[in-house]
């Protein structure tokens, strides 16, 4: 690999075998190097192939001023994230998460702390990502000697969610807030299990993907008329609850649920209720 540009002592860019500019990091990899000289491949720690020219330029500018240990710990966190999740994540997480964590470490050194207003919601709807965030705090402490506040676990989790769903920070805020408001509304209308169960986790997972799909997806109605008639006639309480969710999303966010989505949400509510009743005969209205 030949050096294209030296960003700093620990970061250079090179042209890979496909003719694309990539970023290479490693301790001292850029020290004393000039364009055209060979990279010491024994020093290569990470090669970054970004998805666009804009992302590449942003990442180069970001890495220019970061300590190597910040870059390294973010690589570890992202590698752990990829191993832990079953879905692909956007490469821009290298930019957003690295920037966030480096900034959080610097804030900590200055004695400045911020609360994450969505900590409870993120824990509730994205427990897997929140667990990764908690592990990230351990990795940061091991690498830098700094233990960031627990709220940072939810902030890191939020960046992971953004990368999973290809969302902006403002979009994920809307998504999580809307899902929590729907859940609050439903809890006023029907009993909802507080204990951690498979049925509860499944319902929350379906709910968050429903809200994401309605807010940011492109959908066509694939309603089954016979199933719809059956649900409306036999699961009236659950159907009315699903209709209220539809009305809420339209009134608050001008996002419209398709008729089939209303039907399947009603089915999810019915399934949750029946499974909970089998475990606890004291089902009632809160």
C-alpha positions as CSV (number, residue, x, y, z in Angstrom):
1,X,0.0,0.0,0.0
2,X,1.3,3.4,-1.0
3,X,0.6,6.5,1.1
4,X,-1.7,9.0,-0.7
5,X,-1.9,11.5,2.2
6,X,-0.6,11.7,5.7
7,X,-3.5,12.8,8.1
8,X,-1.3,12.6,11.2
9,X,1.2,10.3,12.8
10,X,-1.4,7.6,13.3
11,X,-3.6,8.0,10.2
12,X,-2.9,7.9,6.5
13,X,-4.9,7.4,3.3
14,X,-4.0,5.0,0.6
15,X,-5.4,3.7,-2.7
16,X,-6.6,0.1,-2.3
17,X,-6.5,-2.7,-4.9
18,X,-9.9,-1.5,-6.3
19,X,-8.6,2.0,-6.9
20,X,-10.5,3.4,-4.0
21,X,-9.2,5.8,-1.4
22,X,-9.3,4.2,2.1
23,X,-8.2,5.3,5.5
24,X,-5.6,3.3,7.4
25,X,-4.8,3.7,11.1
26,X,-2.1,2.4,13.3
27,X,0.4,3.6,15.9
28,X,3.1,5.7,14.1
29,X,1.9,4.6,10.7
30,X,2.2,8.1,9.3
31,X,5.3,9.2,11.1
32,X,7.9,10.5,8.7
33,X,6.0,9.3,5.7
34,X,5.5,11.1,2.4
35,X,3.0,10.5,-0.4
36,X,4.1,7.6,-2.6
37,X,6.0,5.8,0.1
38,X,5.0,2.3,1.2
39,X,3.0,1.8,4.4
40,X,4.5,-0.4,7.1
41,X,1.8,-3.1,7.0
42,X,2.9,-4.5,10.4
43,X,1.6,-1.2,11.9
44,X,-1.8,-1.4,10.2
45,X,-4.6,-1.7,12.9
46,X,-7.7,-0.8,10.9
47,X,-8.7,-0.1,7.3
48,X,-11.8,2.0,6.8
49,X,-13.7,1.8,3.5
50,X,-16.4,4.5,3.6
51,X,-19.6,4.4,1.6
52,X,-19.3,7.8,-0.1
53,X,-16.8,10.5,-0.9
54,X,-18.6,12.8,1.6
55,X,-18.3,10.3,4.4
56,X,-14.6,9.7,3.6
57,X,-13.8,13.4,3.8
58,X,-15.8,13.9,7.0
59,X,-14.0,10.9,8.6
60,X,-10.6,12.2,7.6
61,X,-11.3,15.6,9.1
62,X,-12.5,14.0,12.3
63,X,-9.5,11.6,12.7
64,X,-7.1,14.4,12.1
65,X,-7.4,15.7,15.7
66,X,-8.3,12.6,17.7
67,X,-6.0,10.7,20.0
68,X,-5.2,7.2,18.8
69,X,-6.7,5.6,21.9
70,X,-10.1,7.2,21.2
71,X,-10.0,5.7,17.7
72,X,-8.9,2.3,18.9
73,X,-11.6,2.0,21.6
74,X,-14.3,3.0,19.1
75,X,-13.1,0.3,16.8
76,X,-13.5,-2.2,19.6
77,X,-17.0,-1.0,20.4
78,X,-18.1,-1.1,16.8
79,X,-16.5,-4.6,16.3
80,X,-18.4,-5.8,19.4
81,X,-21.6,-4.3,18.1
82,X,-21.3,-6.0,14.7
83,X,-20.7,-9.4,16.5
84,X,-23.7,-8.8,18.8
85,X,-26.3,-7.7,16.3
86,X,-28.0,-9.8,13.7
87,X,-28.6,-6.9,11.3
88,X,-26.1,-4.8,9.3
89,X,-25.2,-1.3,10.5
90,X,-24.4,1.8,8.4
91,X,-20.7,2.5,8.0
92,X,-21.3,6.1,9.1
93,X,-21.3,4.8,12.7
94,X,-17.5,5.1,12.5
95,X,-18.0,8.9,12.1
96,X,-20.9,9.5,14.5
97,X,-19.9,7.2,17.3
98,X,-16.2,8.0,17.2
99,X,-17.0,11.7,17.3
100,X,-19.5,11.2,20.1
101,X,-17.3,9.1,22.3
102,X,-14.2,11.4,21.9
103,X,-16.4,14.4,22.7
104,X,-17.8,12.6,25.8
105,X,-14.3,11.7,27.1
106,X,-13.2,15.3,26.6
107,X,-16.4,16.6,28.3
108,X,-15.7,14.3,31.3
109,X,-12.1,15.6,31.6
110,X,-13.6,19.1,31.7
111,X,-16.1,18.1,34.4
112,X,-19.1,18.7,32.1
113,X,-21.9,16.2,32.1
114,X,-25.3,15.9,30.3
115,X,-28.3,13.8,31.0
116,X,-29.9,11.7,28.2
117,X,-33.6,12.5,28.3
118,X,-34.4,9.2,26.5
119,X,-32.4,6.8,28.8
120,X,-35.5,5.0,30.1
121,X,-37.1,4.7,26.7
122,X,-33.9,3.4,25.1
123,X,-33.5,0.8,27.9
124,X,-37.1,-0.2,27.3
125,X,-37.3,-0.5,23.6
126,X,-33.7,-1.3,22.7
127,X,-32.3,-3.5,25.6
128,X,-29.8,-5.2,23.3
129,X,-28.3,-2.0,22.1
130,X,-28.3,-0.6,25.7
131,X,-26.4,-3.7,26.9
132,X,-23.8,-2.9,24.2
133,X,-23.7,0.6,25.4
134,X,-23.0,-0.7,29.0
135,X,-20.2,-2.9,27.7
136,X,-18.8,0.1,25.8
137,X,-18.4,2.0,29.0
138,X,-16.3,-0.9,30.3
139,X,-14.1,-0.9,27.1
140,X,-13.7,2.9,27.4
141,X,-12.6,2.6,31.0
142,X,-10.2,-0.2,30.3
143,X,-8.6,1.8,27.4
144,X,-8.6,5.3,28.9
145,X,-9.0,4.9,32.6
146,X,-12.1,7.1,32.5
147,X,-15.5,5.8,33.6
148,X,-18.1,7.8,31.7
149,X,-21.5,8.3,33.4
150,X,-24.1,5.6,33.0
151,X,-26.3,7.9,30.8
152,X,-23.6,7.5,28.2
153,X,-24.6,3.9,27.7
154,X,-28.0,5.0,26.3
155,X,-26.3,7.7,24.2
156,X,-24.1,5.1,22.6
157,X,-27.1,2.8,22.2
158,X,-28.9,5.6,20.4
159,X,-26.0,5.9,17.9
160,X,-26.2,2.1,17.3
161,X,-30.0,2.3,16.7
162,X,-29.4,5.2,14.2
163,X,-26.8,3.0,12.3
164,X,-29.1,0.0,12.3
165,X,-32.1,1.9,10.9
166,X,-30.2,4.5,8.9
167,X,-31.8,7.3,10.9
168,X,-30.7,10.8,11.8
169,X,-30.4,11.6,15.5
170,X,-33.6,13.8,15.3
171,X,-35.4,10.9,13.6
172,X,-34.5,8.4,16.2
173,X,-35.7,10.8,18.9
174,X,-39.1,11.0,17.2
175,X,-39.3,7.3,16.8
176,X,-38.4,6.4,20.4
177,X,-40.6,9.2,21.8
178,X,-43.6,8.1,19.7
179,X,-43.2,4.5,20.7
180,X,-43.1,5.4,24.4
181,X,-46.2,7.7,24.0
182,X,-48.1,4.8,22.4
183,X,-47.1,2.4,25.1
184,X,-48.2,4.9,27.8
185,X,-51.5,5.3,26.0
186,X,-52.0,1.6,25.8
187,X,-51.1,1.1,29.5
188,X,-54.0,3.4,30.4
189,X,-56.4,1.3,28.4
190,X,-55.3,-2.2,29.2
191,X,-53.2,-4.2,31.6
192,X,-49.6,-4.5,30.4
193,X,-47.1,-7.0,32.0
194,X,-44.4,-5.4,34.0
195,X,-42.2,-8.4,34.4
196,X,-39.8,-9.3,31.7
197,X,-41.3,-12.1,29.6
198,X,-40.9,-13.4,26.0
199,X,-44.3,-12.1,25.1
200,X,-43.6,-8.6,26.4
201,X,-40.3,-8.4,24.6
202,X,-41.9,-9.6,21.4
203,X,-44.7,-7.1,21.6
204,X,-42.3,-4.2,22.2
205,X,-40.1,-5.3,19.3
206,X,-43.1,-5.4,17.0
207,X,-44.3,-2.1,18.2
208,X,-41.0,-0.3,17.6
209,X,-40.7,-1.7,14.1
210,X,-44.3,-0.8,13.4
211,X,-43.7,2.8,14.4
212,X,-40.5,2.9,12.4
213,X,-42.3,1.5,9.3
214,X,-45.1,4.0,9.6
215,X,-42.9,7.0,10.1
216,X,-40.0,6.2,7.7
217,X,-41.0,3.3,5.5
218,X,-42.7,2.9,2.2
219,X,-45.6,0.5,2.5
220,X,-48.5,-1.0,0.5
221,X,-51.6,-2.3,2.1
222,X,-51.8,-6.1,1.9
223,X,-55.0,-6.5,3.9
224,X,-56.8,-9.9,3.9
225,X,-60.5,-9.0,3.9
226,X,-61.6,-12.3,5.6
227,X,-59.0,-11.8,8.4
228,X,-59.9,-8.2,8.8
229,X,-63.6,-9.0,9.2
230,X,-62.8,-11.7,11.7
231,X,-60.6,-9.4,13.9
232,X,-63.1,-6.5,13.8
233,X,-66.0,-8.8,14.8
234,X,-64.2,-11.0,17.3
235,X,-61.4,-8.9,18.8
236,X,-63.3,-5.7,19.2
237,X,-61.4,-4.3,22.2
238,X,-58.0,-5.0,20.7
239,X,-59.1,-3.6,17.3
240,X,-60.4,-0.4,19.0
241,X,-57.0,-0.1,20.8
242,X,-55.1,-0.5,17.5
243,X,-57.4,2.1,15.9
244,X,-56.5,4.6,18.7
245,X,-52.8,4.0,17.9
246,X,-53.5,4.8,14.3
247,X,-55.3,8.0,15.2
248,X,-52.5,9.0,17.5
249,X,-49.8,8.6,14.8
250,X,-51.9,10.6,12.4
251,X,-52.8,13.4,14.8
252,X,-49.3,13.8,16.4
253,X,-47.0,13.0,13.4
254,X,-49.2,13.0,10.3
255,X,-48.1,9.4,9.7
256,X,-50.8,6.9,8.5
257,X,-51.0,3.3,9.4
258,X,-52.3,1.0,6.7
259,X,-55.4,-1.1,7.4
260,X,-53.4,-4.3,7.5
261,X,-51.0,-2.7,10.1
262,X,-54.0,-1.9,12.3
263,X,-55.2,-5.6,12.0
264,X,-51.8,-7.0,12.9
265,X,-51.3,-4.7,15.8
266,X,-54.7,-5.8,17.1
267,X,-53.5,-9.4,16.8
268,X,-50.3,-8.6,18.7
269,X,-52.4,-7.0,21.5
270,X,-54.7,-10.0,21.6
271,X,-51.7,-12.4,21.7
272,X,-50.1,-10.4,24.5
273,X,-53.3,-10.3,26.5
274,X,-54.1,-14.0,26.1
275,X,-50.6,-15.1,27.1
276,X,-50.6,-12.8,30.1
277,X,-54.0,-14.1,31.2
278,X,-52.8,-17.6,31.1
279,X,-50.0,-16.7,33.6
280,X,-52.1,-14.4,35.8
281,X,-55.9,-14.7,36.3
282,X,-56.1,-11.2,37.7
283,X,-56.2,-9.4,34.3
284,X,-57.9,-6.0,34.8
285,X,-58.0,-2.4,33.7
286,X,-55.5,0.0,35.2
